[in-house]
Amino acid sequence: MSNMRNHVQLIGHLGADPEIKEFNEGKKLARISMATNESYRKQSGERVNDTQWHNVVAWGPQAEFLEKYVQKGQGLVVNGKLSSRSYEKDGEKRYSTEIVANEFFLTGPKE
């Protein structure tokens, strides 16, 4: 159960084709932007659709899988963990939170 402390599962669709970066030693990094959708009704009965966008990164074999089999609009289940970091850009401290994926399952294209 201790490996479940930082676990994320997302089910959604890609907003763009994966961005692939290859490093000198041949290791690959893939970045994807993934949308998850939720709908609910307000007290007034009005239906509300809420879309959240998530930044997902994958390394090595997972990056190669995304490069070969996934494209914009593809449905995807992602299992991974949350990772937060900070960095400086133009003298300003910035923060980034992303999902580091370790497992994918394909679903159908966006309907």
TATA-V517279 format. One record per helix or strand of 3 or more residues. SS is the DSSP state (@ for helix, = for strand). FROM is the first residue (numbers start at 1). TO is the last residue. If there is no record, write none. Layout:
SS,FROM,TO + SS,FROM,TO
This chain:
@,2,4 + =,8,14 + =,19,22 + =,28,41 + =,47,59 + @,60,69 + =,74,89 + =,92,109
